[in-house]
């Protein structure tokens, strides 16, 4: 029986956290925080790739997108007041 271990080459990311957040994380040393961050980043990238595929099929121009965005922001501000 041949057991192959598949390894993935991984880059490193360094991030800064507020001291209070880091202290709160330390209270949960049982959590593999690098895995939490890795999964979160992977999910975000997957979502962005889906959005890119949808946008690539879109016939909207950047001008159309900007106008829709402006209208949404205006209506949101009006709704809040």
Residue frames as a rotation matrix with the C-alpha (Angstrom) as fourth column:
UNK 1
0.589 0.808 0.000 0.00
0.808 -0.589 0.000 0.00
0.000 0.000 -1.000 0.00
UNK 2
-0.505 -0.777 0.377 1.43
0.789 -0.592 -0.163 3.34
0.350 0.215 0.912 -1.01
UNK 3
0.477 0.626 -0.617 0.56
0.811 -0.584 0.036 6.37
-0.338 -0.518 -0.786 1.06
UNK 4
-0.369 -0.545 0.753 1.14
0.758 -0.645 -0.095 9.65
0.538 0.536 0.651 -0.68
UNK 5
0.051 0.312 -0.949 1.04
0.770 -0.617 -0.161 12.80
-0.636 -0.722 -0.271 1.35
UNK 6
0.161 0.085 0.983 -0.03
0.833 -0.546 -0.090 15.74
0.529 0.834 -0.159 -0.74
UNK 7
-0.166 -0.268 -0.949 1.52
0.760 -0.648 0.050 18.98
-0.629 -0.713 0.312 0.37
UNK 8
0.687 0.408 0.601 0.59
0.682 -0.649 -0.338 22.42
0.252 0.642 -0.724 -0.82
UNK 9
-0.548 -0.833 0.079 3.16
0.781 -0.544 -0.307 25.12
0.299 -0.106 0.948 -1.16
UNK 10
0.566 0.793 -0.226 1.93
0.815 -0.496 0.300 28.04
0.125 -0.354 -0.927 0.93
UNK 11
-0.236 -0.544 0.805 2.84
0.294 -0.830 -0.474 31.67
0.926 0.124 0.356 1.03
UNK 12
-0.422 0.043 -0.905 2.83
0.903 -0.062 -0.424 33.70
-0.074 -0.997 -0.012 4.20
UNK 13
0.116 0.489 0.865 0.66
0.302 -0.847 0.438 36.66
0.946 0.210 -0.246 5.11
UNK 14
-0.704 -0.307 -0.640 1.40
0.705 -0.192 -0.683 38.91
0.086 -0.932 0.352 8.05
UNK 15
0.070 0.764 0.641 -1.38
0.386 -0.613 0.689 41.00
0.920 0.199 -0.338 9.50
UNK 16
-0.921 -0.311 0.235 -1.72
-0.043 -0.518 -0.854 43.50
0.387 -0.797 0.464 12.28
UNK 17
0.029 0.928 -0.371 -4.46
0.641 0.268 0.719 43.08
0.767 -0.259 -0.587 14.86
UNK 18
0.240 0.111 0.964 -5.60
-0.570 -0.788 0.233 45.44
0.786 -0.606 -0.125 17.57
UNK 19
-0.754 -0.642 0.137 -4.09
-0.461 0.369 -0.807 44.38
0.468 -0.672 -0.574 20.90
UNK 20
-0.344 0.688 0.639 -7.49
-0.809 0.129 -0.574 43.76
-0.477 -0.715 0.512 22.46
UNK 21
0.642 0.570 -0.512 -8.49
-0.759 0.567 -0.321 41.39
0.107 0.595 0.797 19.65
UNK 22
-0.077 -0.761 -0.645 -5.24
-0.416 0.612 -0.673 39.47
0.906 0.216 -0.363 19.95
UNK 23
-0.803 -0.182 0.567 -5.77
-0.594 0.162 -0.788 39.11
0.051 -0.970 -0.238 23.70
UNK 24
0.155 0.946 0.286 -9.29
-0.865 0.270 -0.424 37.80
-0.478 -0.181 0.859 23.13
UNK 25
0.547 -0.024 -0.837 -7.96
-0.619 0.661 -0.424 35.31
0.563 0.750 0.347 20.60
UNK 26
-0.532 -0.844 -0.068 -5.35
-0.530 0.394 -0.751 34.10
0.661 -0.363 -0.657 23.08
UNK 27
-0.368 0.485 0.793 -8.18
-0.837 0.198 -0.510 33.08
-0.404 -0.852 0.333 25.41
UNK 28
0.754 0.623 0.210 -9.10
-0.427 0.707 -0.564 30.48
-0.500 0.336 0.798 22.79
UNK 29
-0.189 -0.962 -0.197 -5.77
-0.873 0.073 0.482 28.82
-0.449 0.263 -0.854 22.16
UNK 30
-0.231 0.175 0.957 -7.59
0.131 0.980 -0.147 25.66
-0.964 0.091 -0.249 21.09
UNK 31
0.832 0.555 -0.006 -8.53
0.119 -0.189 -0.975 27.42
-0.542 0.810 -0.223 17.84
UNK 32
-0.227 -0.860 0.457 -6.14
0.809 0.095 0.580 27.20
-0.543 0.501 0.674 14.90
UNK 33
0.321 0.421 -0.849 -6.45
0.084 -0.905 -0.417 30.87
-0.943 0.063 -0.325 13.95
UNK 34
-0.628 -0.582 -0.517 -4.34
-0.480 -0.233 0.846 30.51
-0.612 0.779 -0.132 10.82
UNK 35
-0.841 0.397 0.367 -6.86
0.530 0.738 0.417 27.94
-0.105 0.546 -0.831 9.56
UNK 36
0.140 0.911 -0.389 -9.76
0.710 -0.366 -0.601 30.29
-0.690 -0.192 -0.698 10.37
UNK 37
0.076 -0.198 -0.977 -8.08
-0.374 -0.914 0.156 33.08
-0.924 0.354 -0.144 8.40
UNK 38
-0.885 -0.466 -0.004 -7.12
-0.206 0.383 0.900 30.75
-0.419 0.797 -0.435 5.54
UNK 39
-0.517 0.772 0.370 -10.72
0.825 0.565 -0.027 29.53
-0.230 0.292 -0.928 5.15
UNK 40
0.317 0.640 -0.699 -12.11
0.429 -0.755 -0.496 33.05
-0.846 -0.143 -0.514 5.38
UNK 41
-0.277 -0.509 -0.815 -9.75
-0.538 -0.620 0.570 34.31
-0.796 0.597 -0.102 2.68
UNK 42
-0.954 -0.073 0.289 -10.53
0.160 0.693 0.703 31.30
-0.252 0.718 -0.649 0.46
UNK 43
-0.117 0.989 0.093 -14.29
0.884 0.146 -0.444 31.94
-0.453 0.030 -0.891 0.79
UNK 44
0.317 0.191 -0.929 -13.85
-0.021 -0.978 -0.208 35.62
-0.948 0.085 -0.306 -0.06
UNK 45
-0.637 -0.629 -0.446 -11.71
-0.491 -0.115 0.863 34.82
-0.594 0.769 -0.236 -3.10
UNK 46
-0.779 0.424 0.461 -14.26
0.581 0.764 0.279 32.25
-0.234 0.486 -0.842 -4.30
UNK 47
0.245 0.910 -0.335 -17.05
0.677 -0.408 -0.613 34.82
-0.694 -0.076 -0.716 -3.95
UNK 48
0.081 -0.307 -0.948 -15.01
-0.404 -0.880 0.250 37.40
-0.911 0.363 -0.195 -5.89
UNK 49
-0.899 -0.433 0.060 -14.32
-0.149 0.434 0.889 34.86
-0.411 0.790 -0.455 -8.65
UNK 50
-0.321 0.876 0.360 -18.05
0.882 0.415 -0.224 34.15
-0.346 0.246 -0.906 -8.98
UNK 51
0.465 0.480 -0.744 -18.71
0.255 -0.877 -0.407 37.88
-0.848 0.000 -0.531 -9.17
UNK 52
-0.405 -0.697 -0.592 -15.99
-0.477 -0.392 0.787 38.21
-0.780 0.601 -0.174 -11.83
UNK 53
-0.879 0.108 0.465 -17.60
0.398 0.705 0.587 35.44
-0.265 0.701 -0.662 -13.92
UNK 54
0.151 0.988 -0.035 -21.01
0.865 -0.149 -0.479 37.11
-0.478 0.042 -0.877 -13.63
UNK 55
0.343 -0.066 -0.937 -19.57
-0.096 -0.995 0.035 40.52
-0.934 0.078 -0.347 -14.47
UNK 56
-0.729 -0.683 -0.051 -17.74
-0.154 0.090 0.984 39.12
-0.667 0.725 -0.171 -17.50
UNK 57
-0.611 0.586 0.533 -21.12
0.787 0.519 0.332 38.08
-0.082 0.622 -0.778 -18.96
UNK 58
0.140 0.708 -0.692 -22.72
0.600 -0.617 -0.509 41.43
-0.788 -0.344 -0.511 -18.19
UNK 59
0.011 -0.053 0.999 -23.51
0.935 -0.354 -0.030 43.93
0.355 0.934 0.046 -20.91
UNK 60
0.902 0.299 -0.311 -23.44
0.411 -0.815 0.408 46.81
-0.131 -0.496 -0.859 -18.42
UNK 61
0.243 -0.831 0.500 -20.79
0.320 -0.418 -0.850 49.44
0.916 0.366 0.165 -18.92
UNK 62
-0.574 -0.500 -0.648 -18.81
0.789 -0.129 -0.600 50.96
0.217 -0.856 0.469 -16.09
UNK 63
-0.881 0.317 0.352 -20.94
-0.301 -0.948 0.101 54.08
0.366 -0.017 0.930 -16.56
UNK 64
0.093 0.954 -0.287 -24.10
-0.272 0.301 0.914 51.97
0.958 -0.007 0.287 -16.03
UNK 65
0.071 -0.156 -0.985 -22.62
0.777 0.629 -0.044 50.40
0.626 -0.762 0.166 -12.90
UNK 66
-0.882 -0.454 -0.125 -21.63
0.440 -0.699 -0.563 53.81
0.168 -0.552 0.817 -11.51
UNK 67
-0.581 0.742 0.335 -25.14
-0.534 -0.658 0.532 55.18
0.615 0.130 0.778 -12.13
UNK 68
0.324 0.683 -0.654 -26.81
0.105 0.662 0.743 52.19
0.940 -0.309 0.143 -10.44
UNK 69
-0.273 -0.534 -0.800 -24.42
0.872 0.214 -0.441 52.53
0.407 -0.818 0.407 -7.50
UNK 70
-0.957 -0.078 0.281 -25.18
0.001 -0.965 -0.263 56.23
0.292 -0.251 0.923 -7.19
UNK 71
-0.155 0.983 0.099 -28.93
-0.525 -0.167 0.835 55.58
0.837 0.077 0.542 -7.18
UNK 72
0.297 0.224 -0.928 -28.65
0.506 0.788 0.352 52.83
0.810 -0.574 0.121 -4.57
UNK 73
-0.636 -0.610 -0.473 -26.55
0.735 -0.291 -0.613 55.05
0.236 -0.737 0.633 -2.30
UNK 74
-0.826 0.377 0.418 -28.99
-0.340 -0.926 0.163 57.95
0.449 -0.008 0.894 -2.71
UNK 75
0.164 0.957 -0.239 -32.03
-0.341 0.282 0.897 55.77
0.926 -0.066 0.373 -1.97
UNK 76
0.056 -0.223 -0.973 -30.27
0.761 0.641 -0.103 54.21
0.646 -0.735 0.206 1.03
UNK 77
-0.904 -0.417 -0.089 -29.45
0.385 -0.708 -0.591 57.62
0.183 -0.569 0.801 2.48
UNK 78
-0.527 0.788 0.318 -33.02
-0.581 -0.607 0.542 58.79
0.620 0.101 0.778 1.93
UNK 79
0.285 0.651 -0.704 -34.38
0.074 0.717 0.693 55.68
0.956 -0.250 0.156 3.62
UNK 80
-0.289 -0.502 -0.815 -32.17
0.848 0.262 -0.461 56.26
0.445 -0.824 0.350 6.66
UNK 81
-0.991 -0.119 0.055 -33.43
0.087 -0.910 -0.405 59.82
0.098 -0.397 0.912 7.15
